[in-house]
Amino acid sequence: MTSDVILVLVIGTALAFDFTNGFHDTANVVATSISTGAARPQVAIAVASLLNFVGAFISISVAATVANDVVNAAAITPTIVFAGLIGAIAWNLVTWYFGLPSSSSHALIGSVIGVGLANQLMAPSGQAAAGVQWGAAIGVLKGLIFSPIAGFILAALLLLILKFLVRNKTLYTAPEGKKPPPLWIRSILVLTCTSVSFAHGGNDGQKGMGLIMLILIGVAPTAFALNRTIPESSTPGFLKVSEQASQVFKTHSAGQAAVDPSAARHLVDDALNRKDVVQPQVFAALSVITDDIRNQVKSYGAIRHVPAAQTTNMRNDMYLADSAVTAIGKEKGAVSGPEASTLKSYKSALEKGTRFIPTWVKVSVAIALGLGTMVGWKRIVKTVGERIGKTHLTYAQGAASEIVAAGTIGLAEAYGLPVSTTHILSSGVAGTMAANGSGLQWGTVKALGAAWVLTLPAAITISACLFYIFRHLF
């Protein structure tokens, strides 16, 4: 098999994951609107598909987290990505078959961690390998774990606030058979459903984009490791802000002697792992790395002209400097106000060169997510609408759950964190049932809790085992 065929196969598998994500996770998005009769299934699915498509284009912050932060993208191989994807798809299909609103986000991040960990453990002694970047991975895991708790509490509080402020009894009743709710209630539920769909596309759609970029960066770094669409006219600006950033680093180096670029990279990487970046020797090393990046870009004339042989090294240096600047920015008083502004501009310039998503990737993922939304929704909708509480979902409960889900997902996206639409929404429904005194169907709640707890370790284990098998077969 040629490298092109392998690349197409792995990208096709990534789009297959997005397809399963569409019919698995998006079913939760439309569950409240369909269960309450606010919209016919065909209409709700069509609107959710469209908003998922649109939402996938709004930013690339979550995609950048998946593509750059969880594992070392520079050493990614098709086997690593393929094993991770098959593991995530397998868990999605199993939980969908049993009607469990399990998280595609948990499955994906768990699978990526699993293959990264397996690859690291299987590497020969002394040989570097793509492994888990635990600092970033733990931050992502915190968002995945705590967002459902936030969903439960916030949805419960919002329902109680609605009951206090809006006294219309119709809002707090369950639908009567297939009779649609009044127009004003239907409008609210359709609006909240579309909001969650848009937020879901922005968060989950970006996970698929991040996956494909992870593949492209690892398998075809010459074309995709650096953003070669940046115009040459931006080079003077990049050189200027790089020189200013280097001067900031030298100012805080306290006269530390410069080291060679290789030693500087090791020193900064070690400091990032220790979370101890604000040190004179680290600033001195950052000055060396920044000057090296600047001199290379200046000699080639633009980032787009960096030779193939230097692409991976250049990207690694830019990503290392970006990570260090981010860490410095989190330390209060590490640099002055004007210096912080300079480093912020430098960080932005670095990210323009390393964090980008080609339009064809965005379109492919958005289409796969939208198509997936159109099938397989019934199992999950029935669970969310009828099996979490002892009574049927009311209009207010559906609206409260979706408002909280849209807000939580949108906030997570602003911080570049992948979160679970499934768990936030289903836990929000459970929260409204508890606040309403409706009672919970503990069999379903236990199954949801088990899926929440087991998805990460199951995805890690499945993908690690698949990687072990694939590595020996291929």
RAURGI-V808839 format. One record per residue. N is the residue number from 1. RES is the residue in one small letter. SS is DSSP state (hx for helix, st for strand, lp for the rest). BURIAL is + if it has 16 or more other C-alpha atoms within 10 Angstrom, else -. D_LAST is the distance of its C-alpha to the last C-alpha in whole Angstrom. Layout:
n=N res=RES ss=SS burial=BURIAL d_last=D_LAST
n=N res=RES ss=SS burial=BURIAL d_last=D_LAST
This chain:
n=1 res=m ss=lp burial=- d_last=11
n=2 res=t ss=lp burial=- d_last=13
n=3 res=s ss=hx burial=- d_last=13
n=4 res=d ss=hx burial=- d_last=16
n=5 res=v ss=hx burial=- d_last=14
n=6 res=i ss=hx burial=- d_last=12
n=7 res=l ss=hx burial=+ d_last=14
n=8 res=v ss=hx burial=- d_last=17
n=9 res=l ss=hx burial=- d_last=14
n=10 res=v ss=hx burial=+ d_last=14
n=11 res=i ss=hx burial=+ d_last=18
n=12 res=g ss=hx burial=- d_last=18
n=13 res=t ss=hx burial=+ d_last=17
n=14 res=a ss=hx burial=+ d_last=19
n=15 res=l ss=hx burial=+ d_last=22
n=16 res=a ss=hx burial=+ d_last=21
n=17 res=f ss=hx burial=+ d_last=22
n=18 res=d ss=hx burial=+ d_last=25
n=19 res=f ss=hx burial=+ d_last=26
n=20 res=t ss=hx burial=+ d_last=26
n=21 res=n ss=hx burial=+ d_last=28
n=22 res=g ss=hx burial=+ d_last=30
n=23 res=f ss=hx burial=+ d_last=31
n=24 res=h ss=hx burial=+ d_last=31
n=25 res=d ss=hx burial=+ d_last=32
n=26 res=t ss=hx burial=+ d_last=35
n=27 res=a ss=hx burial=+ d_last=36
n=28 res=n ss=hx burial=+ d_last=38
n=29 res=v ss=hx burial=+ d_last=39
n=30 res=v ss=hx burial=+ d_last=41
n=31 res=a ss=hx burial=+ d_last=42
n=32 res=t ss=hx burial=+ d_last=45
n=33 res=s ss=hx burial=+ d_last=47
n=34 res=i ss=hx burial=+ d_last=46
n=35 res=s ss=hx burial=+ d_last=47
n=36 res=t ss=lp burial=+ d_last=50
n=37 res=g ss=lp burial=+ d_last=51
n=38 res=a ss=lp burial=+ d_last=51
n=39 res=a ss=lp burial=+ d_last=49
n=40 res=r ss=lp burial=+ d_last=48
n=41 res=p ss=hx burial=+ d_last=44
n=42 res=q ss=hx burial=- d_last=43
n=43 res=v ss=hx burial=- d_last=45
n=44 res=a ss=hx burial=+ d_last=44
n=45 res=i ss=hx burial=+ d_last=40
n=46 res=a ss=hx burial=+ d_last=41
n=47 res=v ss=hx burial=+ d_last=42
n=48 res=a ss=hx burial=+ d_last=40
n=49 res=s ss=hx burial=+ d_last=37
n=50 res=l ss=hx burial=+ d_last=39
n=51 res=l ss=hx burial=+ d_last=40
n=52 res=n ss=hx burial=+ d_last=36
n=53 res=f ss=hx burial=+ d_last=35
n=54 res=v ss=hx burial=+ d_last=38
n=55 res=g ss=hx burial=+ d_last=37
n=56 res=a ss=lp burial=+ d_last=34
n=57 res=f ss=lp burial=+ d_last=35
n=58 res=i ss=lp burial=+ d_last=38
n=59 res=s ss=lp burial=+ d_last=36
n=60 res=i ss=lp burial=+ d_last=33
n=61 res=s ss=hx burial=+ d_last=33
n=62 res=v ss=hx burial=+ d_last=31
n=63 res=a ss=hx burial=+ d_last=28
n=64 res=a ss=hx burial=+ d_last=29
n=65 res=t ss=hx burial=+ d_last=29
n=66 res=v ss=hx burial=+ d_last=25
n=67 res=a ss=hx burial=+ d_last=24
n=68 res=n ss=hx burial=+ d_last=25
n=69 res=d ss=hx burial=+ d_last=27
n=70 res=v ss=lp burial=+ d_last=24
n=71 res=v ss=st burial=+ d_last=21
n=72 res=n ss=lp burial=+ d_last=21
n=73 res=a ss=hx burial=+ d_last=20
n=74 res=a ss=hx burial=+ d_last=20
n=75 res=a ss=hx burial=+ d_last=17
n=76 res=i ss=lp burial=+ d_last=15
n=77 res=t ss=lp burial=+ d_last=12
n=78 res=p ss=hx burial=+ d_last=10
n=79 res=t ss=hx burial=+ d_last=8
n=80 res=i ss=hx burial=+ d_last=11
n=81 res=v ss=hx burial=+ d_last=13
n=82 res=f ss=hx burial=+ d_last=12
n=83 res=a ss=hx burial=+ d_last=12
n=84 res=g ss=hx burial=+ d_last=15
n=85 res=l ss=hx burial=+ d_last=16
n=86 res=i ss=hx burial=+ d_last=15
n=87 res=g ss=hx burial=+ d_last=17
n=88 res=a ss=hx burial=+ d_last=20
n=89 res=i ss=hx burial=+ d_last=20
n=90 res=a ss=hx burial=+ d_last=20
n=91 res=w ss=hx burial=+ d_last=23
n=92 res=n ss=hx burial=+ d_last=25
n=93 res=l ss=hx burial=+ d_last=25
n=94 res=v ss=hx burial=- d_last=26
n=95 res=t ss=hx burial=+ d_last=29
n=96 res=w ss=hx burial=+ d_last=30
n=97 res=y ss=hx burial=- d_last=30
n=98 res=f ss=lp burial=- d_last=33
n=99 res=g ss=lp burial=+ d_last=35
n=100 res=l ss=lp burial=+ d_last=34
n=101 res=p ss=lp burial=+ d_last=34
n=102 res=s ss=lp burial=+ d_last=31
n=103 res=s ss=lp burial=+ d_last=30
n=104 res=s ss=hx burial=+ d_last=27
n=105 res=s ss=hx burial=+ d_last=28
n=106 res=h ss=hx burial=+ d_last=27
n=107 res=a ss=hx burial=+ d_last=24
n=108 res=l ss=hx burial=+ d_last=23
n=109 res=i ss=hx burial=+ d_last=24
n=110 res=g ss=hx burial=+ d_last=23
n=111 res=s ss=hx burial=+ d_last=19
n=112 res=v ss=hx burial=+ d_last=19
n=113 res=i ss=hx burial=+ d_last=21
n=114 res=g ss=hx burial=+ d_last=18
n=115 res=v ss=hx burial=+ d_last=15
n=116 res=g ss=hx burial=+ d_last=17
n=117 res=l ss=hx burial=+ d_last=19
n=118 res=a ss=hx burial=+ d_last=16
n=119 res=n ss=hx burial=+ d_last=14
n=120 res=q ss=hx burial=+ d_last=17
n=121 res=l ss=hx burial=- d_last=18
n=122 res=m ss=hx burial=- d_last=15
n=123 res=a ss=lp burial=- d_last=15
n=124 res=p ss=lp burial=- d_last=17
n=125 res=s ss=lp burial=- d_last=21
n=126 res=g ss=lp burial=- d_last=23
n=127 res=q ss=lp burial=- d_last=20
n=128 res=a ss=lp burial=- d_last=20
n=129 res=a ss=lp burial=+ d_last=17
n=130 res=a ss=lp burial=+ d_last=18
n=131 res=g ss=lp burial=+ d_last=20
n=132 res=v ss=st burial=+ d_last=22
n=133 res=q ss=lp burial=+ d_last=25
n=134 res=w ss=hx burial=- d_last=28
n=135 res=g ss=hx burial=- d_last=31
n=136 res=a ss=hx burial=- d_last=30
n=137 res=a ss=hx burial=+ d_last=28
n=138 res=i ss=hx burial=- d_last=31
n=139 res=g ss=hx burial=- d_last=33
n=140 res=v ss=hx burial=+ d_last=31
n=141 res=l ss=hx burial=+ d_last=31
n=142 res=k ss=hx burial=- d_last=35
n=143 res=g ss=hx burial=- d_last=35
n=144 res=l ss=hx burial=+ d_last=33
n=145 res=i ss=hx burial=+ d_last=35
n=146 res=f ss=hx burial=- d_last=38
n=147 res=s ss=hx burial=+ d_last=38
n=148 res=p ss=hx burial=+ d_last=39
n=149 res=i ss=hx burial=- d_last=42
n=150 res=a ss=hx burial=+ d_last=43
n=151 res=g ss=hx burial=+ d_last=43
n=152 res=f ss=hx burial=+ d_last=45
n=153 res=i ss=hx burial=+ d_last=48
n=154 res=l ss=hx burial=+ d_last=48
n=155 res=a ss=hx burial=+ d_last=48
n=156 res=a ss=hx burial=+ d_last=51
n=157 res=l ss=hx burial=+ d_last=53
n=158 res=l ss=hx burial=+ d_last=53
n=159 res=l ss=hx burial=+ d_last=54
n=160 res=l ss=hx burial=+ d_last=57
n=161 res=i ss=hx burial=- d_last=58
n=162 res=l ss=hx burial=+ d_last=58
n=163 res=k ss=hx burial=+ d_last=60
n=164 res=f ss=hx burial=- d_last=62
n=165 res=l ss=hx burial=- d_last=63
n=166 res=v ss=lp burial=- d_last=62
n=167 res=r ss=lp burial=- d_last=65
n=168 res=n ss=lp burial=- d_last=64
n=169 res=k ss=hx burial=- d_last=63
n=170 res=t ss=hx burial=- d_last=61
n=171 res=l ss=hx burial=+ d_last=58
n=172 res=y ss=hx burial=+ d_last=58
n=173 res=t ss=lp burial=+ d_last=58
n=174 res=a ss=st burial=+ d_last=55
n=175 res=p ss=lp burial=+ d_last=55
n=176 res=e ss=lp burial=- d_last=57
n=177 res=g ss=lp burial=- d_last=55
n=178 res=k ss=lp burial=- d_last=54
n=179 res=k ss=lp burial=- d_last=57
n=180 res=p ss=lp burial=+ d_last=56
n=181 res=p ss=lp burial=+ d_last=57
n=182 res=p ss=lp burial=- d_last=59
n=183 res=l ss=hx burial=- d_last=59
n=184 res=w ss=hx burial=- d_last=59
n=185 res=i ss=hx burial=+ d_last=56
n=186 res=r ss=hx burial=+ d_last=54
n=187 res=s ss=hx burial=- d_last=54
n=188 res=i ss=hx burial=+ d_last=53
n=189 res=l ss=hx burial=+ d_last=50
n=190 res=v ss=hx burial=+ d_last=49
n=191 res=l ss=hx burial=+ d_last=49
n=192 res=t ss=hx burial=+ d_last=47
n=193 res=c ss=hx burial=+ d_last=44
n=194 res=t ss=hx burial=+ d_last=44
n=195 res=s ss=hx burial=+ d_last=44
n=196 res=v ss=hx burial=+ d_last=41
n=197 res=s ss=hx burial=+ d_last=39
n=198 res=f ss=hx burial=+ d_last=40
n=199 res=a ss=hx burial=+ d_last=39
n=200 res=h ss=hx burial=+ d_last=36
n=201 res=g ss=hx burial=+ d_last=34
n=202 res=g ss=hx burial=+ d_last=35
n=203 res=n ss=hx burial=+ d_last=33
n=204 res=d ss=hx burial=+ d_last=30
n=205 res=g ss=hx burial=+ d_last=30
n=206 res=q ss=hx burial=+ d_last=29
n=207 res=k ss=hx burial=+ d_last=26
n=208 res=g ss=hx burial=+ d_last=25
n=209 res=m ss=hx burial=+ d_last=26
n=210 res=g ss=hx burial=+ d_last=25
n=211 res=l ss=hx burial=+ d_last=21
n=212 res=i ss=hx burial=+ d_last=21
n=213 res=m ss=hx burial=+ d_last=22
n=214 res=l ss=hx burial=+ d_last=20
n=215 res=i ss=hx burial=+ d_last=17
n=216 res=l ss=hx burial=+ d_last=19
n=217 res=i ss=hx burial=+ d_last=20
n=218 res=g ss=hx burial=+ d_last=17
n=219 res=v ss=hx burial=+ d_last=15
n=220 res=a ss=lp burial=+ d_last=19
n=221 res=p ss=hx burial=+ d_last=21
n=222 res=t ss=hx burial=+ d_last=24
n=223 res=a ss=hx burial=- d_last=25
n=224 res=f ss=hx burial=+ d_last=24
n=225 res=a ss=lp burial=+ d_last=25
n=226 res=l ss=lp burial=+ d_last=28
n=227 res=n ss=lp burial=+ d_last=31
n=228 res=r ss=lp burial=+ d_last=32
n=229 res=t ss=lp burial=- d_last=34
n=230 res=i ss=lp burial=- d_last=37
n=231 res=p ss=lp burial=- d_last=40
n=232 res=e ss=hx burial=- d_last=41
n=233 res=s ss=hx burial=- d_last=44
n=234 res=s ss=hx burial=- d_last=43
n=235 res=t ss=hx burial=+ d_last=42
n=236 res=p ss=hx burial=- d_last=46
n=237 res=g ss=hx burial=- d_last=46
n=238 res=f ss=hx burial=+ d_last=42
n=239 res=l ss=hx burial=+ d_last=44
n=240 res=k ss=hx burial=- d_last=47
n=241 res=v ss=hx burial=+ d_last=45
n=242 res=s ss=hx burial=+ d_last=43
n=243 res=e ss=hx burial=+ d_last=46
n=244 res=q ss=hx burial=+ d_last=48
n=245 res=a ss=hx burial=+ d_last=45
n=246 res=s ss=hx burial=+ d_last=45
n=247 res=q ss=hx burial=+ d_last=49
n=248 res=v ss=hx burial=+ d_last=48
n=249 res=f ss=hx burial=+ d_last=46
n=250 res=k ss=hx burial=+ d_last=48
n=251 res=t ss=hx burial=- d_last=51
n=252 res=h ss=lp burial=+ d_last=49
n=253 res=s ss=lp burial=+ d_last=48
n=254 res=a ss=lp burial=- d_last=51
n=255 res=g ss=lp burial=- d_last=51
n=256 res=q ss=lp burial=- d_last=48
n=257 res=a ss=lp burial=- d_last=47
n=258 res=a ss=lp burial=+ d_last=44
n=259 res=v ss=lp burial=+ d_last=41
n=260 res=d ss=lp burial=- d_last=38
n=261 res=p ss=hx burial=+ d_last=36
n=262 res=s ss=hx burial=- d_last=33
n=263 res=a ss=hx burial=- d_last=35
n=264 res=a ss=hx burial=+ d_last=36
n=265 res=r ss=hx burial=+ d_last=33
n=266 res=h ss=hx burial=- d_last=32
n=267 res=l ss=hx burial=+ d_last=36
n=268 res=v ss=hx burial=+ d_last=35
n=269 res=d ss=hx burial=+ d_last=32
n=270 res=d ss=hx burial=- d_last=33
n=271 res=a ss=hx burial=+ d_last=36
n=272 res=l ss=hx burial=+ d_last=34
n=273 res=n ss=hx burial=- d_last=33
n=274 res=r ss=hx burial=- d_last=36
n=275 res=k ss=lp burial=- d_last=38
n=276 res=d ss=lp burial=- d_last=40
n=277 res=v ss=lp burial=+ d_last=40
n=278 res=v ss=lp burial=+ d_last=44
n=279 res=q ss=lp burial=- d_last=45
n=280 res=p ss=hx burial=+ d_last=46
n=281 res=q ss=hx burial=+ d_last=44
n=282 res=v ss=hx burial=+ d_last=41
n=283 res=f ss=hx burial=+ d_last=43
n=284 res=a ss=hx burial=+ d_last=44
n=285 res=a ss=hx burial=+ d_last=40
n=286 res=l ss=hx burial=+ d_last=40
n=287 res=s ss=hx burial=+ d_last=42
n=288 res=v ss=hx burial=+ d_last=40
n=289 res=i ss=hx burial=+ d_last=37
n=290 res=t ss=hx burial=+ d_last=39
n=291 res=d ss=hx burial=+ d_last=41
n=292 res=d ss=hx burial=+ d_last=38
n=293 res=i ss=hx burial=+ d_last=37
n=294 res=r ss=hx burial=+ d_last=40
n=295 res=n ss=hx burial=- d_last=40
n=296 res=q ss=hx burial=- d_last=37
n=297 res=v ss=hx burial=+ d_last=38
n=298 res=k ss=hx burial=- d_last=41
n=299 res=s ss=hx burial=- d_last=40
n=300 res=y ss=hx burial=- d_last=38
n=301 res=g ss=lp burial=- d_last=40
n=302 res=a ss=lp burial=+ d_last=38
n=303 res=i ss=hx burial=+ d_last=35
n=304 res=r ss=hx burial=+ d_last=34
n=305 res=h ss=hx burial=- d_last=34
n=306 res=v ss=lp burial=+ d_last=32
n=307 res=p ss=lp burial=- d_last=30
n=308 res=a ss=hx burial=- d_last=26
n=309 res=a ss=hx burial=- d_last=26
n=310 res=q ss=hx burial=- d_last=28
n=311 res=t ss=hx burial=+ d_last=27
n=312 res=t ss=hx burial=+ d_last=24
n=313 res=n ss=hx burial=- d_last=27
n=314 res=m ss=hx burial=+ d_last=30
n=315 res=r ss=hx burial=+ d_last=28
n=316 res=n ss=hx burial=+ d_last=27
n=317 res=d ss=hx burial=+ d_last=31
n=318 res=m ss=hx burial=+ d_last=32
n=319 res=y ss=hx burial=+ d_last=30
n=320 res=l ss=hx burial=+ d_last=32
n=321 res=a ss=hx burial=+ d_last=35
n=322 res=d ss=hx burial=+ d_last=35
n=323 res=s ss=hx burial=+ d_last=34
n=324 res=a ss=hx burial=+ d_last=37
n=325 res=v ss=hx burial=+ d_last=39
n=326 res=t ss=hx burial=- d_last=38
n=327 res=a ss=hx burial=+ d_last=39
n=328 res=i ss=hx burial=+ d_last=42
n=329 res=g ss=hx burial=+ d_last=43
n=330 res=k ss=lp burial=- d_last=43
n=331 res=e ss=lp burial=- d_last=46
n=332 res=k ss=lp burial=- d_last=49
n=333 res=g ss=lp burial=- d_last=51
n=334 res=a ss=lp burial=- d_last=49
n=335 res=v ss=lp burial=+ d_last=50
n=336 res=s ss=lp burial=- d_last=53
n=337 res=g ss=hx burial=- d_last=53
n=338 res=p ss=hx burial=- d_last=53
n=339 res=e ss=hx burial=+ d_last=50
n=340 res=a ss=hx burial=+ d_last=48
n=341 res=s ss=hx burial=- d_last=49
n=342 res=t ss=hx burial=+ d_last=48
n=343 res=l ss=hx burial=+ d_last=44
n=344 res=k ss=hx burial=+ d_last=44
n=345 res=s ss=hx burial=+ d_last=44
n=346 res=y ss=hx burial=+ d_last=42
n=347 res=k ss=hx burial=+ d_last=39
n=348 res=s ss=hx burial=- d_last=40
n=349 res=a ss=hx burial=+ d_last=39
n=350 res=l ss=hx burial=+ d_last=36
n=351 res=e ss=hx burial=+ d_last=34
n=352 res=k ss=hx burial=- d_last=35
n=353 res=g ss=hx burial=+ d_last=33
n=354 res=t ss=hx burial=+ d_last=30
n=355 res=r ss=lp burial=+ d_last=31
n=356 res=f ss=lp burial=+ d_last=31
n=357 res=i ss=lp burial=+ d_last=29
n=358 res=p ss=lp burial=- d_last=29
n=359 res=t ss=hx burial=- d_last=31
n=360 res=w ss=hx burial=- d_last=29
n=361 res=v ss=hx burial=+ d_last=27
n=362 res=k ss=hx burial=+ d_last=30
n=363 res=v ss=hx burial=+ d_last=31
n=364 res=s ss=hx burial=+ d_last=27
n=365 res=v ss=hx burial=+ d_last=27
n=366 res=a ss=hx burial=+ d_last=31
n=367 res=i ss=hx burial=+ d_last=31
n=368 res=a ss=hx burial=+ d_last=28
n=369 res=l ss=hx burial=+ d_last=30
n=370 res=g ss=hx burial=+ d_last=33
n=371 res=l ss=hx burial=+ d_last=32
n=372 res=g ss=hx burial=+ d_last=30
n=373 res=t ss=hx burial=+ d_last=34
n=374 res=m ss=lp burial=+ d_last=35
n=375 res=v ss=lp burial=+ d_last=34
n=376 res=g ss=lp burial=+ d_last=33
n=377 res=w ss=lp burial=+ d_last=36
n=378 res=k ss=hx burial=+ d_last=38
n=379 res=r ss=hx burial=+ d_last=37
n=380 res=i ss=hx burial=+ d_last=37
n=381 res=v ss=hx burial=+ d_last=40
n=382 res=k ss=hx burial=+ d_last=42
n=383 res=t ss=hx burial=+ d_last=40
n=384 res=v ss=hx burial=+ d_last=42
n=385 res=g ss=hx burial=+ d_last=45
n=386 res=e ss=hx burial=+ d_last=46
n=387 res=r ss=hx burial=+ d_last=44
n=388 res=i ss=lp burial=+ d_last=44
n=389 res=g ss=st burial=+ d_last=48
n=390 res=k ss=lp burial=- d_last=51
n=391 res=t ss=lp burial=+ d_last=52
n=392 res=h ss=lp burial=+ d_last=51
n=393 res=l ss=lp burial=+ d_last=50
n=394 res=t ss=st burial=+ d_last=53
n=395 res=y ss=hx burial=+ d_last=53
n=396 res=a ss=hx burial=+ d_last=54
n=397 res=q ss=hx burial=+ d_last=51
n=398 res=g ss=hx burial=+ d_last=48
n=399 res=a ss=hx burial=+ d_last=50
n=400 res=a ss=hx burial=+ d_last=50
n=401 res=s ss=hx burial=+ d_last=46
n=402 res=e ss=hx burial=+ d_last=45
n=403 res=i ss=hx burial=+ d_last=47
n=404 res=v ss=hx burial=+ d_last=46
n=405 res=a ss=hx burial=+ d_last=42
n=406 res=a ss=hx burial=+ d_last=42
n=407 res=g ss=hx burial=- d_last=44
n=408 res=t ss=hx burial=+ d_last=42
n=409 res=i ss=hx burial=+ d_last=39
n=410 res=g ss=hx burial=+ d_last=40
n=411 res=l ss=hx burial=- d_last=41
n=412 res=a ss=hx burial=+ d_last=38
n=413 res=e ss=hx burial=+ d_last=37
n=414 res=a ss=hx burial=- d_last=39
n=415 res=y ss=lp burial=- d_last=38
n=416 res=g ss=lp burial=+ d_last=34
n=417 res=l ss=lp burial=+ d_last=33
n=418 res=p ss=lp burial=+ d_last=31
n=419 res=v ss=lp burial=+ d_last=33
n=420 res=s ss=lp burial=+ d_last=33
n=421 res=t ss=hx burial=+ d_last=35
n=422 res=t ss=hx burial=+ d_last=35
n=423 res=h ss=hx burial=+ d_last=36
n=424 res=i ss=hx burial=+ d_last=39
n=425 res=l ss=hx burial=+ d_last=40
n=426 res=s ss=hx burial=+ d_last=40
n=427 res=s ss=hx burial=+ d_last=41
n=428 res=g ss=hx burial=+ d_last=44
n=429 res=v ss=hx burial=+ d_last=45
n=430 res=a ss=hx burial=+ d_last=45
n=431 res=g ss=hx burial=+ d_last=48
n=432 res=t ss=hx burial=+ d_last=50
n=433 res=m ss=hx burial=+ d_last=50
n=434 res=a ss=hx burial=+ d_last=51
n=435 res=a ss=hx burial=+ d_last=54
n=436 res=n ss=hx burial=+ d_last=55
n=437 res=g ss=lp burial=- d_last=56
n=438 res=s ss=lp burial=- d_last=54
n=439 res=g ss=lp burial=- d_last=52
n=440 res=l ss=st burial=+ d_last=49
n=441 res=q ss=lp burial=+ d_last=47
n=442 res=w ss=hx burial=- d_last=45
n=443 res=g ss=hx burial=- d_last=43
n=444 res=t ss=hx burial=+ d_last=41
n=445 res=v ss=hx burial=+ d_last=42
n=446 res=k ss=hx burial=- d_last=40
n=447 res=a ss=hx burial=+ d_last=37
n=448 res=l ss=hx burial=+ d_last=37
n=449 res=g ss=hx burial=+ d_last=37
n=450 res=a ss=hx burial=- d_last=34
n=451 res=a ss=hx burial=+ d_last=32
n=452 res=w ss=hx burial=+ d_last=33
n=453 res=v ss=hx burial=- d_last=32
n=454 res=l ss=hx burial=- d_last=29
n=455 res=t ss=hx burial=+ d_last=27
n=456 res=l ss=hx burial=+ d_last=26
n=457 res=p ss=hx burial=+ d_last=25
n=458 res=a ss=hx burial=+ d_last=24
n=459 res=a ss=hx burial=+ d_last=21
n=460 res=i ss=hx burial=+ d_last=21
n=461 res=t ss=hx burial=+ d_last=20
n=462 res=i ss=hx burial=+ d_last=18
n=463 res=s ss=hx burial=+ d_last=16
n=464 res=a ss=hx burial=+ d_last=15
n=465 res=c ss=hx burial=+ d_last=14
n=466 res=l ss=hx burial=+ d_last=12
n=467 res=f ss=hx burial=+ d_last=10
n=468 res=y ss=hx burial=+ d_last=10
n=469 res=i ss=hx burial=- d_last=9
n=470 res=f ss=hx burial=- d_last=6
n=471 res=r ss=hx burial=- d_last=5
n=472 res=h ss=hx burial=- d_last=6
n=473 res=l ss=hx burial=- d_last=4
n=474 res=f ss=lp burial=- d_last=0
